[in-house]
Amino acid sequence: MLGDLVAEASGQMSGVRVLPLSDKGEIRTESSFVGSGHLLGVPIVDVGTFVQTLRSDGVLEVDEGNVLITGPNGERAHLSGFALGKPLGTGNSAHFASCGIMRTTAPHWKRLNEVAIVSEYDVDAHGKFTVRAWEWK
């Protein structure tokens, strides 16, 4: 069951690297980002990297993405997951739906170790992104 909205963040893609084609001849890129927002009401900075493949059917597939989340007192969380998306036009603009798991020892985020995190992630043509995430119980 979809639960509470647990995070909102926005930021900027900080780098894109073109990778060799996949074994199927599909385009692959590695993207990095940095942003800020809130996780369970706590201010955060988030940095992450993911590799995406533009499949022959036009779907963007992220096999694994990794995000480091840091709170104002140095607390940390790691989110890893996968996503599917669609390109939306020029540049890196796209819409993604993702699912992941979090690992943290921070007391105020610890309950997220026990649920899946599902999110919607949008990137515009200039590399600006917004993300909203919910717990999935």
Secondary structure, 3 states (H helix, E strand, C coil): CEEEEEEEEEEEEEEEEEECCCCCCCEEEEEEEEEEEEECCEEEEEEEEEEEEECCCCCEEEEEEEEEEECCCCCEEEEEEEEEEEECCCCCCEEEEEEEEEEECCCCCHHHHHCEEEEEEEECCCCEEEEEEEEEC
